[in-house]
Amino acid sequence: MMIVQQPNSGRCFVCGRNNPKGLHMKWFSDRERQVVFADFTLDDDYCGYPGMAHGGVIGAVMDEIAGRAVMINDHSPDNLYVTAKMEIKYRQPTPTYQPLHAEGWVDKGGDGSRVVVKSEIRTADGTVTASCVCHMVKPPASFTNSKNMALVAGEWYLDE
């Protein structure tokens, strides 16, 4: 099995190590199965109701999975896609203070400008609490050629 840790960025809400309010998730690529995944636990700082993760936080995790799934083998800025549409099915409350597993994979490639990613969040017993279909598109050249994109590309790093 070829599992590789994916790089993180500094300020990202989901993976950023320098974001004091972020989730600080570590992501991995399973290149044999062509999936990205993370194991994590949410505390009540991220709840909607006591003991249940906020749906917006679950949406942020699903969005992160999609962006990482398309970059599973290539983290260069040329392989960047952004979310155009996300459909999340909240199957049951996602618990806080319990181990969770998030996993995503490219379901359909497209014409080089579009891709569909599917993902799930599961509890330790394998129960799916949320699933997502995310439609990703290549951003316009004005975005990828911008000064901000150069800053983003320059802040990716691997945890020590």
N, C-alpha and C positions, 0 to 999 in steps of 0.2 A: 504494500500500500504506500503510495507517495503522497504524504501530507506535508504541506508547506504553510508556514504562517504567512498571512498576507500583511502588507505594510499598513500602518495607521497614519493618521494625520494629527496635527496638533490641536485644532479647535473643533473638529467635528463633534456634534452632539452624541453620536452613537459610539464612535471609536476613539475620539480625541483624548490623548493623554494629558493635554494641557487645559482641558475644559473642566473646571471644578464642579459643574452641574451636569456633566455628561455621564453616559453609561459605561464608558471605558471598556467596551467589549473588544475581545481579541478574536480575530477571524482567521480561519484556516481554509486552505484549498485541498480537497481530496481529488487530485488530478486523475486518479484511476477511475473513480466514479463520476468525475466532472460535476462535483457539488462544492459549494462553500458552506461553512457551518461555524457556529459559535455556541459554546455552553456558557450560560450566565444565570444570574439570580437578580431579580429586581426587588428593591426594598420599598417601603411605603412612601418614599420621596417621589415615586413614579406611579402612585395608585390613583384610580378614579374614585372608587369606593374602598373602604378598608379591606385589605386582603386581596384586592383585585387590581391588576395593572390597568392604567389608563389606556383607552383605545388609541389615542394619539401617539403614545409611546410605542405601542405595538406597530402602528403604522410607520413610525420612524425606523424601527428595526426592519420591517419588511422592505422599505425603500432602500435601506443600506444593503440588504441581501441582494436585491436586484442589481444595483450598481456594481457590487463585487462579483456576482455570478458572471456577468459579461466580461469581466476582466480576469477570470480565473487563471488564464495562462499568459496574460500580457497586461501589465499595469502601466503601460505607456499612455500618455495623453491622447495618442492617436486612437486608442481603443476605448475612449470615454463615451458612455451613453448616459442620457438623463431620462427621468421618468416623465412620460407623457400622460399615462393613465394607470391607476391602480384600483383593483377591486379586491377588497379584503372581506373575507367571511369570518366573522367572529363566532366561532362554533360553541364556545363556552368561555366563562371568565378565565383569564390567564392569571394564575395566582402569584402573589408576591411571596418572598422568603422561601421559595421552593426552586430547586434546580430546573432550568429550562434549556431546551436545545432548539436552535434556529437553523434551518437548512434551506438552501435554494439552488436551483439549476436552470440552465437555459432550456426552455421547452421547444421553442421554434426560432431558428435563425431567419433572417429575412434577406432583403436585397442589399445588405451592407449598411443600411441606414436605420433599420428597425430590428427589434428582437423582442421575444416574449419570455419572461422569466416566471417560474412558479416557485412558491416557497411555503414553508410551514413553521409553526412554533409548536413544540410538543413538551409535555411534562415528562418527568423521569420515567413514568410508567408507559410512555408512548402515546398518551392521549393528545390528539391534535386540538389545540385551543384556538388557533387562527390559521387560515390559509390565504394565499394571495396569488393573483395573476397580475403581473406588472408589464405594461407595454413601454418599452424603452426606445428612444430615438437618438440619433446622432445630433448633438447640438450644432447650431450654425457656426460657421468659421469665425464670425465676429466674437463668439464666446471662447472658442478654443485658442484663438490667436490673441486674446486679451491679456493685459498685464496681470489681472487677477488670476487667470488660469496658470500663468507662469509661477505665480506665488503658490498656488495650490500644488502644482506638480513638484515644486521645490520643498514642500514640507512633508512629503511621504517619508516614513522611516519605519524600520523594524524595531520592535522592542528588544532590549538587551536581555 
